[in-house]
Amino acid sequence: MKYQFNKVYNLKLAAKTIDKIIIEPEETFSFWQLVRRADRCQKYKDGLNVIDGKTVASYGGGLCMLSDMLFWMFLHTPLTVIERHGHGALSFPSTTQDFPKGTDATVNEGWLDLKVCNKTENTFQIEIDFDERTMYGRILSKNVVNMEYAVFNSSVIYRKQGEKIYQTASVCRMETDKDSGRKTEKKLYDNRCQIGYRLPNQIKIEEDQTSEWRKR
C-alpha cells in the first residue's frame, strides 16, 4: 500500500503542470515537456512501474495512470494524436474491463512521450482534479464540437508464440455528426502487447502458425 499512496502523491504532483493547460490551434501538447520539471521543488516518491514486463518500485512510478487518462480523453476529441506508446507487457488484468483493450499510453522521460496536435480552429483546455478516491479529467472547448466519439475494439486476438502469449487489439472509433446523424467508422491502430498473467479459461488462444512452420 505504501507504493499506492506514493503513486497518488506522484500523480497529483505531475497533474499540477497539466491542469488548466490550453491548447490553441496549431499548438502541440507534450506530456513530458510539461511533467519533466514537476519534481523541481517537491521530489517524486517511489511508485510501481512495469519495466521489462516486471512490476518494480522506481522513482516517480505510477505516472502512466495520468497519461492513460489523458490519452483516453484525447481519443474523444478532434485533437490529433501524433505520439503514443502502448505498454509492451501487461503484468495483471485491467481494473477497467469495460474499456477497450489497447487504449493505454505509457510514458518514459526522454524516450516515450504522449503528444497531440490541435489541427482545428477551436481551442481546448485540460482540467484534472482529485478527491479522496478518484482522479478526474475533462477537456473543455472554446467552441461547440459537433462530433461525438465512441472508441471500441473491432477485434481482440490472443496468440501464443513459443511460451509467450500476445494480445492484438484493433482500436477503432465511431464518429457521429450531431447535426446530420451521419456516422463514420475509422480504424485508429492495432495494439500488441505481451500478457504476463493467467487468462480466463474461456479466452481462446490461437497458435502462431508462422512459428510452427519454422519449427518444421
Secondary structure by P-SEA (a helix, b strand, c coil): caaaaaaaaaaaaaaaacccccccccbbbbcccccccccccccccbbbbbcccbbbbcccccaaaaaaaaaaaaaacccccccccccccccccccccccccccbbbbbcccbbbbbbccccbbbbbbbbcccccccccccccccccbbbbbbbcbbbbbbcccbbbbbbbbbbbbbcccccbbbbbbcbbbbbbbcccccccbbbbccaaaaaaac
